């Protein structure tokens, strides 16, 4: 009975040991060729120039136009300058079109100044007369000189009327009337200031305002007739009733 118990115990422990062997990673059981034990901890790593493939260390295949990196991580190779990686299996040449140059990365290209990228080509920018090149990754790649505006593919002179000047606006009307003039029908007409008025350079209105105590009318500026118990308001061009009075038919009457 003692012998049978001992045999059962040995058999049980053998099964446990076999089970443990099965659960261990393959590389922990046997170190393959072209591998080295880790500097720290258990296990092993493939040598430089090799990568793990199943339970073995297979040699890294460096494709044409590439070089080995001598690193234990990544693909183990990089493409030469002027080539780019495709599907992690090959290096193909970067084709630089006319009017372009190889980017410092060596993996792509860019267009020279005076050219714009259009699909896989560099298209020359045609600058019209009275225009100049600008740095742009899209659009026309040129702007018009001062005093000219884009009209289709040309730079046409901006027609500035007499007594007007260029305002440098990038949109809307490109000119503004000088002080003392206002725009009307595409021209700069002189502001006619009536008696008892002064010039006003607001962008709206007639270009003048009545002095304090006067109100604008069809004929110019007329004196304001202030009724009893009233005073000029802040604008100086209207009247309002004093406190405790209210307007009624052009007069200021006492509030009830």
C-alpha positions in Angstrom: 0.0 0.0 0.0 2.9 2.3 0.8 4.5 1.6 -2.5 1.3 2.2 -4.4 0.8 5.5 -2.6 4.3 6.6 -3.4 3.8 5.7 -7.1 0.6 7.6 -7.2 2.4 10.7 -5.7 5.3 10.5 -8.2 2.8 10.1 -11.1 0.8 13.1 -9.9 3.9 15.3 -9.6 5.1 14.2 -13.0 1.8 15.3 -14.5 2.0 18.7 -12.8 5.6 19.2 -14.2 4.6 18.3 -17.7 1.6 20.7 -17.5 4.0 23.5 -16.4 6.3 22.8 -19.4 3.3 23.0 -21.7 2.3 26.4 -20.3 5.7 28.0 -20.6 6.5 30.0 -23.8 8.4 28.2 -26.4 11.4 30.6 -26.3 11.6 30.1 -22.5 12.1 26.4 -23.0 14.8 26.4 -25.6 16.9 29.3 -26.9 17.0 29.1 -30.7 20.0 29.8 -32.9 20.9 33.5 -33.5 19.5 34.5 -30.1 21.0 35.7 -26.8 19.9 35.6 -23.2 18.4 38.8 -21.9 20.7 41.0 -19.8 18.1 41.3 -17.2 15.5 38.8 -16.2 14.7 35.4 -17.8 14.3 34.6 -21.4 16.1 35.6 -24.6 16.0 38.0 -27.5 16.9 37.6 -31.2 20.3 39.0 -32.1 20.7 42.2 -34.1 19.9 41.4 -37.7 17.3 38.8 -36.8 13.6 38.9 -35.9 11.4 36.4 -34.1 9.4 34.2 -36.5 7.4 31.5 -34.6 9.9 29.8 -32.3 13.0 30.8 -34.3 15.1 33.9 -35.1 15.0 34.5 -38.8 17.4 36.8 -40.6 16.1 40.2 -41.6 15.8 40.6 -45.3 16.9 44.1 -46.2 15.2 45.1 -49.5 17.0 46.9 -52.4 17.6 50.6 -51.8 17.5 50.1 -48.0 20.0 49.7 -45.2 20.0 47.7 -41.9 19.4 49.8 -38.8 21.1 47.4 -36.4 18.3 47.9 -33.9 16.3 45.2 -32.1 13.0 47.0 -32.7 11.1 48.0 -35.8 11.6 46.4 -39.2 15.3 46.4 -38.8 15.8 48.5 -42.0 15.1 51.9 -43.4 15.0 53.2 -47.0 17.9 55.2 -48.4 17.4 59.0 -48.9 15.3 59.5 -52.0 13.3 56.3 -51.5 10.1 55.6 -49.6 8.7 52.5 -47.9 5.9 50.6 -49.6 3.9 47.9 -47.7 6.9 47.4 -45.3 8.5 45.2 -47.9 10.2 47.4 -50.5 11.7 50.9 -51.1 10.7 52.7 -54.3 12.3 55.9 -55.6 10.6 59.2 -54.9 9.8 60.6 -58.4 10.3 64.4 -58.4 8.4 66.2 -61.2 9.8 69.1 -63.2 9.6 72.3 -61.1 9.9 70.3 -57.8 12.6 69.2 -55.4 13.2 66.4 -52.9 12.0 67.3 -49.4 14.8 67.1 -46.8 13.1 64.1 -45.3 14.0 62.3 -48.5 10.6 60.6 -48.6 8.5 63.2 -50.5 8.8 66.2 -52.8 7.7 69.8 -52.9 7.3 72.4 -55.6 9.8 75.2 -56.2 8.8 78.8 -55.8 6.8 79.9 -58.8 5.1 76.5 -59.1 2.0 75.0 -57.5 1.3 71.3 -56.7 -1.4 69.9 -59.0 -1.9 66.2 -58.4 1.5 64.6 -59.1 3.0 67.6 -60.9 4.3 71.1 -60.3 2.4 73.6 -62.5 4.2 76.8 -63.2 2.5 80.0 -61.9 1.7 82.4 -64.8 2.0 85.9 -63.3 0.1 88.5 -65.3 1.4 92.0 -66.0 1.2 94.2 -62.9 1.2 91.2 -60.6 3.8 89.4 -58.4 4.4 85.9 -56.9 3.2 85.0 -53.4 3.8 82.0 -51.2 0.8 79.8 -51.5 0.0 76.1 -51.4 -3.3 76.6 -53.3 -5.0 79.3 -55.3 -3.5 81.4 -58.0 0.0 81.9 -56.4 0.0 85.6 -57.4 -1.4 88.9 -56.3 -1.8 92.3 -58.1 0.3 95.3 -57.5 -1.1 98.2 -55.6 -3.5 100.1 -57.7 -4.6 96.9 -59.6 -7.2 94.3 -58.9 -7.8 90.7 -60.1 -10.2 90.3 -63.0 -10.2 86.7 -64.2 -6.5 86.0 -64.9 -5.4 89.6 -65.3 -4.5 92.6 -63.1 -6.6 95.6 -64.2 -6.1 99.1 -63.0 -8.5 100.4 -60.3 -10.4 103.4 -61.6 -10.1 106.0 -58.7 -12.2 109.0 -59.3 -11.0 112.6 -58.8 -10.7 113.5 -55.1 -10.5 109.9 -54.1 -7.6 107.6 -53.0 -6.8 103.9 -52.8 -7.7 102.4 -49.4 -5.9 99.1 -49.7 -9.0 97.1 -48.8 -8.9 93.4 -49.8 -12.6 93.4 -50.5 -15.4 95.8 -51.4 -14.7 99.2 -52.8 -11.0 99.7 -53.3 -11.1 103.6 -53.0 -12.3 106.2 -50.6 -13.2 109.8 -51.1 -10.9 112.4 -49.6 -12.0 114.5 -46.6 -14.6 117.0 -47.7 -16.0 114.7 -50.4 -18.6 111.9 -50.4 -19.2 109.0 -52.8 -22.2 109.2 -55.1 -22.7 107.3 -58.3 -19.1 106.2 -58.5 -17.7 109.7 -58.0 -16.4 111.9 -55.2 -18.6 114.9 -54.9 -17.8 117.9 -52.6 -19.8 118.2 -49.4 -21.8 121.5 -49.5 -22.0 122.7 -45.9 -25.1 124.9 -45.3 -25.1 127.9 -42.9 -25.1 127.0 -39.2 -23.6 123.5 -39.9 -20.1 121.9 -39.8 -18.4 119.1 -41.7 -19.0 115.6 -40.4 -16.8 112.7 -41.7 -19.2 109.9 -40.7 -19.5 107.2 -43.4 -23.2 107.8 -43.5 -25.4 110.9 -43.8 -24.9 114.1 -45.8 -21.4 114.8 -44.7 -22.4 117.7 -42.3 -24.3 118.2 -39.1 -26.2 121.2 -37.8 -24.7 123.2 -35.0 -26.2 123.0 -31.5 -29.5 124.7 -31.4 -30.3 124.0 -35.0 -32.1 121.2 -36.7 -31.7 119.8 -40.2 -34.4 120.7 -42.8 -34.8 120.5 -46.6 -33.2 124.0 -46.9 -30.3 123.5 -44.4 -30.2 124.1 -40.7 -33.0 126.0 -39.0 -33.0 127.4 -35.5 -34.9 125.3 -33.0 -37.9 127.0 -31.3 -37.7 125.7 -27.8 -41.1 125.9 -26.0 -41.4 126.9 -22.3 -40.4 124.3 -19.8 -38.2 122.5 -22.3 -34.4 122.3 -23.1 -32.1 121.0 -25.8 -31.3 117.3 -25.4 -27.8 115.8 -25.5 -27.5 115.9 -29.3 -28.2 119.6 -29.2 -30.4 119.3 -32.3 -33.7 118.5 -30.6 -35.6 119.6 -27.5 -37.2 117.7 -24.7 -39.5 118.6 -21.8 -38.2 119.4 -18.4 -38.8 117.0 -15.5 -42.4 116.8 -14.4 -43.5 118.1 -17.8 -44.6 116.1 -20.8 -45.0 117.0 -24.5 -48.4 117.7 -25.8 -49.1 119.3 -29.2 -45.7 120.8 -29.5 -45.8 122.2 -25.9 -44.6 121.0 -22.5 -47.4 120.7 -20.1 -47.4 119.8 -16.4 -48.0 116.2 -15.7 -51.2 115.4 -13.8 
